[in-house]
Amino acid sequence: MGIGVVIRDHLGLVRAALSMKIPALLGPLEIKAKAMEEGMRFAWDQGISTAIFEGDSMVVYNSLTSSVTLPSSICNLISSSLLQATRFSECMFSVVPRSGNKVAHGLAQHGKNLSSSLTWIGDIPPFIEQLMSHDVLFSSSS
């Protein structure tokens, strides 16, 4: 299993990226909740204080933005993400289809083959630039 995180500026340009292997066997919903948690941690570590966090899971989105009954399998991950959200001066969540973020999906696929994680700050490798040309942007993070 792997996750991918992309930090874009207000113009939609990739400024930082993370590709990470997740050694635990998680289901699709759990890996999406874990990706949100890691994405928030990565953004904070990069000094970002205002952000829009995107994902393609409506269940994760609803768990983060409304008082719905959480699936027990993601309860701890959502609680961790909500706690992290309090550190940001502005923090919003949105849902985009996978086609709207092929870069993150490509990074997740890349992460499966890693021993731990890789980050890119500023200099983005060619495979990410190629994926960017196929992305359909719905919103951006800063």
N, C-alpha and C positions, 0 to 999 in steps of 0.2 A: 504494500500500500504506500502511496505517496500523496503529498499535498503540495500545492503551488500557491504562492502568494505574490501579488503584484501591487506595487505602490505606484500610482499614477499622479501626475500633477494636475492642475486645473485645466490644462490643455489636452489631457489624455495621454501624455507621453510617459513612458515607463521610466521611473527614477530609481527604483530598487526592486529586487525580486528575490524570492526564497523558494527553494526546491528542497523538500524534506522527505526522508523515508520515515514511515511510521511502522515500527516493528510489531505492534500489536495487531491482531486480527480484528478489525472493526467492520461493521456493516456499512452500507452506503450512507445511511443517515448519521451514524456516529462519526464517520470520516469527514462529512460536511461540517458537523458541529466542531470537530477537532480543528479543521482548517480555519474556521472563523476564530476560534480561540488563539491559534498560532498567528493568524494574520493580525489580530489586535495586538498581541505581544510584539510582533515584528515592527508594526507601525510605531508603537510607543518607543521601542528601542532605537528607532531611526529619528526620534525627536519630533514626531508628528503629534500635534495636540488637537487638531481639527480634522475629522475624517468621515467619509461615507464608506461603510463596509458593505461590500456586495457579496452575494452568494446565490447559488441557483436552487436552494432548497426552501420552499415555502414553509415547511414545518420548522426549520431552524429560524427563519425570519419571524414567523408568528410566535415562536418561543421567546425570541428576544424583544419583541415589540408589543406584545399583548399578554394579558393574564389568562393564558390557555393552560390546560393541564399538560405538563411536559411528559413526553415519553420517558420512562424511567432510564432507558439506555443513554439518554443525552442530558439528563438532569444536572450532573456535576459539571459537564462541559459548558452548558448554558449558564449555570450559576457563576462559573469562572469568567466567562465572557462578560456577563453583566457587571461583575465586580470590576473588571478591567475597564469597562465603559465609563465608570465614574471618574477615572483619571483624566479623560479627555475633556477639553473645554467645550467641544462640540462633537457629538458622536451620533451618527444616523446609520440606519441599516436600509438596504434595498435588495430586491430580488431581480436577478437578470437571468435569462436563459443561458445555457452553456455556450451557445453560439455567440453570446455577447462577451465572452471572456475566454477565448481560445488560448491566450497566453497562460492564464492560471491552470487551465486543463493540461496544456503541454508541459508546464513545470511540474504538475502532479505526476504525469507519466514519467518524466525525467527522474523524479524523486524515488521512484520504485527501485531504480538501479544504483542508488547511492548507499554508502555505508552509514551516513548520518544526515547532514544537510549542507547545502551550498547557498551562499548569498551573493548577490551582485548589487553593487551600489554605484551608480553613475555609468560605468562601462557595461553595457548590456551585450551579452554574447549574440552572435549571428542567428542562432536558432530562435531566440526570443524575438529579434527584429523581424524575422520571417513570419512568426506567428502573429505579430502585431499587424502586419499587412492584411491579415485575414479576420481580425477582430471587428466586430460590430459594436461600437461603443454606445452604451445606454446612459451611463453616468460615469463620473470619475472620482477618484479619491485624491486627497492632497495631504 
